[in-house]
Amino acid sequence: MSPRQIDPTLAPQLLRAAAKLLAEEGPKALSTRRLAAEVGTSTMAVYTHFGGKGDLVRAMVREGFSYLNRSLTEVTETADPVADIGALGWAYRRNAREHWHLYSVMFGGSVLSGFSLTDDDRQHGRYTLETLVGAVARCMAADRLSPGDPQAVAHQLWIALHGLVTLEFGGYLVPPYDADACFEAQVAGLLMGAGGEPAGTQASMVRARERRA
């Protein structure tokens, strides 16, 4: 008899279902029996792919950052690096909306009560910043931002954008100060604070908005 083939789609299904259970019902809902039932498989399949709940949560964190990195690296570099930063921001928000169950797990929020991320887990996703750091460095090289530390500016943008997404998910941002309006003002303000010329920065943000589709 030939060995039974492992379904390559099963692990991603389990990760998405686990993140959904955590986000919607909390950690008590994340049992192997419940997870297997959600996907229509056996509890043994859960243990085959993930040794335990801790490994499952860590896999969710890595899966979430993998989606984020894919979204950011798909943003095309252009001759306008300021617009590229705006486009990266739109991509970050779009990824968060499309994978919101994983997004809430990636940053180790209260949804993980009972499951502890290690320092390595928390630092794992930093590689996703490199695309933004590169765009900031190109802005500085093109005199669109003042000379400085691209890592520091990228961190400021990341912190601000993560806060905006958190408020957006919570339903706190409503017209006329909805998430889109606040996002553009926030990014433009940070870039102008880093030395960006106001009119040129605003024009680049318009170009970034036009690229978001």
FITI-454675 format. One record per residue: residue in three letters; y, z, x of N, C-alpha, C, O in turn. Coordinates in steps of 0.1 Angstrom, whole numbers, padded with zeros to 4 digits, always signed. Atoms other than C-alpha are relative to their C-alpha. Layout:
N
alaYZXYZXYZXYZX...
This chain:
213
met-0012+0000+0008+0000+0000+0000+0012+0000+0009+0013+0007+0019ser-0013+0000-0007+0035-0008+0012+0008+0012-0003+0007+0017-0014pro-0008-0012+0003+0059+0021+0016+0010-0002-0011+0015-0014-0012arg-0010+0002+0011+0082+0027-0014+0014-0002+0006+0018+0006+0015gln-0013+0003-0005+0116+0012-0007+0011+0010-0006+0010+0014-0018ile-0011-0009+0004+0147+0035-0008+0011-0008-0006+0016-0017+0000asp-0011+0007+0006+0174+0024-0032+0013+0002+0008+0017+0014+0008pro-0012-0002-0008+0204+0018-0010+0013+0004-0008+0023+0009-0003thr-0012-0003+0009+0228+0023-0040-0001+0015-0005+0009+0019-0011leu+0002-0013+0006+0214+0057-0048+0010+0011+0006+0016+0019-0001ala-0008-0010-0007+0233+0078-0022+0015-0001-0005+0021+0009-0008pro-0014+0001+0006+0268+0064-0033+0001+0005-0014+0011+0011-0018gln+0000-0004+0014+0259+0070-0069-0001+0016-0001+0007+0022-0009leu+0001-0014-0001+0249+0106-0061+0014+0007+0004+0018+0017-0001leu-0013-0006-0005+0282+0112-0042+0011-0001-0011+0018+0009-0013arg-0010+0002+0010+0303+0098-0070-0002+0010-0012+0007+0016-0017ala+0003-0010+0010+0285+0119-0096+0002+0014+0004+0007+0022-0005ala-0003-0013-0005+0287+0150-0075+0015+0004+0000+0019+0014-0004ala-0014-0002+0000+0324+0146-0070+0006+0002-0014+0015+0010-0016lys-0004+0000+0014+0329+0140-0107-0003+0014-0006+0005+0020-0013leu+0004-0013+0005+0310+0172-0116+0009+0011+0006+0013+0020-0001leu-0009-0011-0006+0330+0193-0091+0014-0001-0006+0020+0010-0009ala-0014+0001+0004+0363+0179-0102+0002+0004-0015+0012+0010-0019glu-0002-0002+0015+0357+0182-0140-0006+0013-0005-0001+0018-0014glu+0007-0012+0005+0334+0212-0143-0001+0011+0010-0005+0022+0006gly+0001-0010-0010+0336+0231-0111-0013+0001+0007-0022-0005+0003pro+0012-0001-0009+0311+0242-0085-0013+0004-0007-0024+0001-0002lys+0012-0005+0007+0287+0259-0110-0008-0012-0006-0020-0011-0008ala+0007+0011+0006+0279+0225-0124-0008-0008+0010-0016-0017+0006leu+0006+0008-0010+0268+0211-0091-0014+0006+0004-0015+0012+0015ser+0014-0003-0003+0230+0218-0092-0007-0013+0002-0004-0023-0003thr+0008+0012-0003+0204+0194-0079-0006-0006-0013-0007-0018-0015arg+0006+0005+0013+0188+0192-0114+0011-0007-0008+0008-0018-0013arg-0010+0007+0008+0221+0184-0131+0004-0013+0007+0006-0023+0000leu-0004+0012-0007+0231+0159-0104-0010-0011-0002-0007-0023-0004ala+0011+0010+0002+0197+0141-0106+0001-0005-0014-0001-0017-0016ala+0000+0004+0014+0200+0140-0144+0012-0010-0002+0011-0020-0010glu-0011+0008+0002+0235+0125-0142-0002-0015+0005+0003-0024+0000val+0002+0013-0006+0223+0096-0120-0013-0006-0005-0015-0018-0003gly+0013+0005+0005+0188+0093-0136-0010-0002+0010-0017-0012+0011thr+0010+0001-0011+0167+0101-0106-0006+0014+0000-0004+0022-0009ser+0007-0012-0001+0146+0130-0094+0008+0010+0009+0016+0005+0017thr-0006-0009-0009+0157+0162-0077-0004-0002+0015+0003+0000+0024met+0005+0003-0014+0136+0152-0047+0009-0011+0007+0011-0011+0019ala-0008+0011-0005+0158+0121-0043+0013+0006+0006+0018+0001+0016val-0012-0007-0005+0188+0144-0039-0002+0006+0013+0006+0004+0023tyr+0003-0007-0013+0171+0164-0011-0003-0011+0010-0001-0008+0022thr+0004+0011-0010+0159+0131+0005+0013-0005+0007+0013-0007+0019his-0013+0005-0005+0195+0119+0009+0009+0010+0006+0016+0008+0015phe-0008-0011-0004+0212+0152+0013-0008+0013+0001-0014+0017-0009gly+0009-0012-0001+0195+0183+0027+0004+0012-0008-0005+0019-0012gly-0004-0011+0009+0215+0207+0006+0014-0002-0005+0020-0012-0002lys-0013+0002+0006+0248+0213-0012+0011-0001+0010+0020-0009+0009gly-0011+0001-0010+0268+0219+0019+0000-0014+0006+0011-0020+0008asp+0001+0014-0006+0256+0185+0034+0005-0010-0010+0012-0020-0007leu-0005+0009+0011+0264+0169+0000+0015+0000+0000+0021-0011-0001val-0015-0001+0000+0300+0182+0000+0006-0007+0013+0015-0014+0011arg-0005+0006-0012+0305+0171+0036-0001-0016-0001+0007-0023+0004ala+0002+0015+0002+0291+0136+0027+0011-0005-0009+0016-0016-0007met-0010+0004+0010+0316+0135-0002+0014-0002+0008+0021-0011+0005val-0013+0000-0008+0345+0143+0022+0000-0013+0009+0011-0020+0009arg+0001+0012-0009+0334+0115+0046+0001-0013-0008+0008-0022-0004glu-0001+0012+0008+0329+0090+0018+0014-0002-0005+0019-0013-0006gly-0014+0001+0005+0364+0098+0004+0009-0006+0011+0017-0015+0008phe-0009+0005-0011+0381+0092+0038-0004-0014+0004+0004-0022+0008ser+0004+0014-0003+0360+0060+0043+0007-0009-0010+0012-0020-0006tyr-0007+0008+0010+0374+0046+0010+0015-0001+0004+0021-0011+0003leu-0015+0000-0004+0410+0057+0021+0002-0009+0012+0012-0017+0011asn-0002+0008-0012+0406+0041+0055-0001-0015-0003+0007-0023+0002arg+0001+0014+0004+0394+0009+0039+0012-0006-0007+0017-0017-0004ser-0012+0005+0007+0424+0007+0016+0012-0002+0009+0019-0011+0008leu-0012+0001-0009+0449+0013+0044-0002-0011+0010+0008-0018+0013thr+0002+0011-0010+0433-0011+0069+0001-0014-0006+0002-0024+0001glu-0001+0012+0007+0434-0038+0042+0014-0005-0001+0017-0016-0005val-0014+0003+0001+0472-0037+0042+0004-0009+0012+0002-0005+0023thr-0003+0010-0010+0484-0068+0061+0013+0004+0008+0023+0008+0002glu-0012-0002-0008+0508-0063+0090+0009-0012-0001+0004-0024-0001thr-0010+0011+0001+0540-0084+0086+0011+0002+0010+0010+0011+0018ala-0012-0001-0009+0572-0090+0104+0009+0011-0004+0019+0014+0003asp-0008-0011+0005+0587-0061+0084-0008+0012+0000-0014+0015-0010pro+0008-0012-0001+0571-0029+0096+0004+0011-0010-0004+0019-0013val-0004-0010+0010+0592-0008+0072-0007-0003-0013-0011+0006-0020ala+0007+0003+0012+0578-0027+0043-0015+0003+0001-0021+0006-0009asp+0014-0003-0002+0544-0023+0058-0003+0015-0003-0013+0019-0009ile+0001-0014+0003+0549+0015+0056+0000+0003-0015-0008+0010-0020gly-0001-0001+0014+0559+0012+0020-0013-0005-0006-0018+0002-0016ala+0012+0005+0006+0528-0009+0013-0012+0009+0003-0021+0010-0006leu+0010-0010-0003+0506+0017+0030+0001+0011-0010-0010+0017-0014gly-0001-0011+0010+0520+0043+0007-0005-0004-0014-0012+0004-0020trp+0006+0005+0013+0512+0022-0024-0015+0000+0001-0022+0003-0009ala+0015+0000-0002+0477+0017-0010-0006+0014-0001-0017+0016-0007tyr+0005-0014+0000+0473+0054-0005-0001+0005-0014-0011+0011-0018arg+0000-0004+0014+0483+0061-0041-0010-0007-0008-0017-0001-0017arg+0010+0007+0008+0461+0034-0055-0014+0005+0003-0022+0006-0006asn+0013-0005-0003+0431+0047-0036-0003+0013-0006-0014+0016-0011ala+0002-0013+0006+0437+0082-0048-0003-0001-0015-0011+0007-0020arg+0003+0002+0014+0438+0070-0084-0014-0006-0003-0021-0001-0012glu+0013+0007+0002+0407+0048-0081-0012+0010+0004-0023+0008-0002his+0010-0009-0005+0387+0076-0063+0004+0014-0002+0002+0022+0008trp-0007-0013+0001+0404+0107-0077-0010+0011+0000-0007+0022+0005his+0010-0011-0001+0371+0127-0080-0002+0003+0015-0003+0015+0019leu+0002-0002-0015+0365+0122-0042+0013+0005+0006+0012+0014+0015tyr-0012-0004-0005+0402+0127-0035+0002+0015-0001+0007+0022+0009ser-0002-0014+0002+0402+0162-0049-0010+0008+0009-0007+0020+0012val+0009-0007-0009+0372+0171-0026+0004-0002+0014+0002+0007+0023met-0003+0003-0014+0385+0154+0006+0008+0011+0007+0007+0013+0019phe-0009-0009-0007+0412+0180+0012-0003+0015-0003+0005+0023+0000gly+0005-0014+0001+0391+0211+0004+0008+0009-0009+0011+0020-0005gly-0008-0008+0010+0410+0223-0027-0009+0011-0006-0020+0013-0002ser+0007-0011+0007+0400+0251-0051-0013-0005-0006-0021+0003-0010val+0012+0006+0006+0374+0227-0066-0012+0003+0009-0023+0003+0004leu+0012-0003-0009+0352+0236-0035-0004+0014+0000-0011+0018+0009ser+0004-0015+0000+0350+0273-0044-0015+0002+0001-0022-0004-0007gly+0014-0002-0003+0317+0284-0030-0006-0009+0010-0017-0006+0015phe+0005+0009-0010+0314+0256-0006+0011+0000+0011+0023-0004+0008ser-0010-0001-0011+0332+0260+0028-0001-0012+0009-0012-0016+0014leu-0001+0010-0010+0344+0231+0049+0002+0006+0014+0009+0016+0015thr-0003-0004-0014+0343+0236+0087+0013-0006+0005+0018-0015-0001asp-0012+0006-0007+0372+0229+0110-0002-0015+0003+0007-0023+0001asp+0004+0014-0003+0354+0197+0120+0001-0008-0013+0006-0019-0012asp-0001+0007+0013+0352+0187+0083+0014-0003-0003+0018-0014-0007arg-0014+0001+0004+0389+0193+0078+0007-0010+0009+0016-0017+0005gln-0007+0009-0010+0399+0173+0109-0006-0014-0001-0001-0023+0005his+0007+0013+0000+0374+0145+0102+0009-0012-0004+0009-0022+0002gly-0007+0011+0006+0398+0124+0081+0013-0005+0008+0020-0014+0003arg-0012+0003-0007+0426+0123+0107+0000-0015+0005+0011-0021+0007tyr+0000+0014-0004+0414+0088+0118+0007-0009-0009+0012-0020-0005thr-0007+0009+0010+0429+0074+0086+0015+0000+0002+0021-0009-0003leu-0015+0000-0003+0464+0082+0099+0004-0011+0010+0015-0014+0011glu-0003+0009-0011+0461+0057+0128+0007-0012-0005+0016-0017+0002thr-0007+0012+0005+0472+0027+0107+0014+0003-0003+0023-0005+0000leu-0014-0004+0003+0503+0046+0095+0008+0002+0013+0019-0002+0015val-0006-0003-0013+0510+0058+0131+0004-0013+0007+0015-0015+0012gly-0003+0013-0006+0508+0022+0143+0012-0007-0007+0020-0013+0000ala-0012+0006+0007+0533+0010+0116+0013+0007+0004+0023+0000+0006val-0012-0007-0004+0557+0037+0125+0004-0004+0015+0016-0006+0017ala-0002+0004-0014+0554+0028+0162+0007-0014+0000+0016-0016+0008arg-0006+0013+0000+0562-0008+0154+0014+0000-0005+0023-0008-0001cys-0014-0002+0005+0593+0003+0134+0009+0004+0012+0020+0000+0013met-0008-0005-0011+0605+0022+0165+0002-0011+0010+0013-0012+0016ala-0001+0011-0010+0598-0008+0188+0010-0010-0005+0016-0017+0003ala-0008+0011+0006+0617-0031+0164+0014+0006-0003+0022-0001-0009asp-0013-0007+0002+0647-0006+0163+0003+0002-0015+0014+0002-0019arg-0002-0003+0014+0641-0001+0126+0000+0016-0003+0004+0020-0013leu-0001-0015+0000+0637+0037+0133+0004+0004+0014+0003-0003+0024ser-0004-0006-0013+0651+0059+0161-0012+0002+0009-0023+0005+0003pro+0011-0003-0009+0629+0063+0192-0004+0015-0002+0004+0024-0005gly+0005-0013+0002+0607+0093+0188-0016+0000+0001-0022-0008+0007asp+0015-0002+0000+0571+0105+0182-0005-0006-0013-0004+0000-0024pro+0006+0006+0012+0553+0082+0158-0010+0009-0008-0010+0008-0020gln+0009-0009+0006+0527+0108+0151+0007+0010-0009+0003+0013-0020ala-0008-0010+0008+0553+0133+0139+0005-0006-0013+0004+0000-0023val-0005+0007+0012+0569+0108+0115-0011-0003-0009-0010-0001-0022ala+0012+0003+0009+0535+0097+0102-0005+0013-0007-0008+0012-0019his+0004-0012+0007+0526+0133+0095+0010+0004-0011+0006+0009-0021gln-0010-0003+0010+0559+0139+0076-0003-0009-0012-0002-0004-0023leu+0003+0009+0011+0551+0108+0055-0013+0004-0008-0013+0004-0020trp+0013-0003+0006+0515+0119+0049+0002+0013-0009-0003+0014-0020ile-0002-0013+0007+0525+0155+0039+0008-0003-0013+0004+0002-0024ala-0008+0003+0012+0552+0142+0015-0008-0008-0011-0007-0005-0023leu+0008+0008+0010+0529+0116-0001-0011+0007-0006-0014+0006-0018his+0011-0008+0006+0500+0140-0005+0006+0009-0011+0000+0011-0021gly-0007-0008+0010+0524+0163-0023+0003-0007-0013+0001-0002-0024leu-0004+0009+0012+0536+0135-0046-0013-0003-0008-0012-0002-0020val+0012+0003+0008+0500+0125-0055-0005+0012-0007-0010+0011-0018thr+0005-0012+0007+0491+0161-0063+0008+0002-0012+0002+0006-0023leu-0009-0002+0012+0521+0164-0087-0003-0011-0010-0003-0009-0022glu+0003+0011+0009+0513+0129-0101-0013+0003-0008-0014+0001-0020phe+0012-0003+0007+0477+0140-0109+0001+0011-0010-0005+0012-0020gly-0002-0012+0009+0489+0172-0124+0009-0003-0012+0010+0005-0021gly-0009+0004+0011+0512+0153-0148+0014+0005+0000+0020+0006-0011tyr-0013-0006-0001+0544+0168-0135+0011-0010+0001+0023-0006-0001leu-0010+0010-0002+0562+0136-0128+0001-0010-0011-0008-0018-0014val-0002+0008+0012+0576+0119-0159+0013-0007+0001+0022-0003+0008pro-0013+0008-0001+0604+0093-0165+0011+0009-0004+0010+0018-0012pro-0003+0011-0009+0630+0089-0154-0004+0003+0015-0002-0005+0024tyr+0004-0004-0014+0616+0108-0123-0015-0001+0001-0022+0009+0005asp+0014+0001+0000+0581+0094-0126-0005-0002+0015+0003-0003+0024ala+0005+0000-0014+0558+0090-0096+0005-0013+0008+0007-0012+0019asp-0004+0012-0007+0568+0054-0088+0015+0002+0005+0018-0002+0016ala-0014-0001-0004+0605+0062-0088+0002+0011+0011+0009+0008+0021cys+0000-0010-0010+0600+0094-0068-0006-0005+0013-0001-0001+0024phe+0007+0005-0012+0577+0076-0043+0010-0008+0008+0011-0006+0020glu-0009+0008-0007+0602+0050-0034+0012+0008+0007+0015+0005+0018ala-0011-0008-0005+0631+0075-0030-0005+0009+0011+0002+0011+0021gln+0005-0009-0010+0609+0098-0010-0003-0007+0013+0002-0002+0023val+0003+0007-0012+0596+0073+0015+0013-0006+0006+0015-0004+0018ala-0012+0005-0006+0630+0056+0019+0009+0011+0006+0014+0010+0017gly-0008-0011-0006+0647+0090+0024-0006+0005+0013+0002+0008+0022leu+0006-0004-0013+0622+0100+0051+0003-0010+0011+0005-0006+0022leu-0002+0010-0010+0626+0067+0069+0014+0000+0004+0017-0002+0016met-0014-0001-0004+0664+0069+0068+0003+0012+0008+0011+0012+0017gly-0002-0012-0008+0662+0104+0081-0006-0001+0014-0002+0006+0023ala+0006+0002-0014+0641+0091+0110+0008-0011+0007+0004-0016+0017gly-0009+0010-0007+0669+0066+0118+0001-0014-0007+0007-0022-0001gly+0000+0013+0007+0663+0038+0093+0014-0003-0006+0020+0006-0011glu-0012+0004+0006+0694+0018+0083-0001-0001-0015-0011-0007-0020pro+0002-0002+0014+0700+0025+0046-0003-0013-0008-0013-0015-0015ala+0002+0013+0008+0704-0011+0032-0013-0007+0004-0020-0012-0005gly+0013+0006-0004+0676-0025+0053-0012+0007-0004-0022+0001-0008thr+0011-0008+0005+0653+0003+0044-0003-0002-0015-0014-0004-0019gln+0002+0002+0014+0659-0001+0007-0005-0014-0003-0014-0016-0012ala+0005+0014+0002+0654-0039+0010-0015-0001+0003-0022-0008-0004ser+0014+0000-0003+0621-0033+0027-0009+0007-0010-0020+0003-0012met+0008-0006+0011+0609-0009+0000-0001-0009-0012-0012-0008-0018val+0002+0010+0011+0616-0036-0026-0011-0010+0004-0019-0013-0004arg+0011+0010-0005+0594-0060-0005-0014+0007-0001-0023+0000-0005ala+0013-0007+0000+0567-0034-0003-0005+0001-0015-0017+0000-0017arg+0004-0001+0014+0568-0029-0041-0005-0014-0005-0015-0014-0013glu+0005+0013+0005+0564-0067-0046-0014-0003+0006-0020-0012+0000arg+0013+0002-0006+0533-0066-0023-0011+0008-0006-0023+0005-0004arg+0010-0009+0004+0515-0039-0042-0012-0006-0008-0023+0000-0008ala+0010+0006+0008+0495-0062-0064-0011-0006+0010-0021-0011+0005
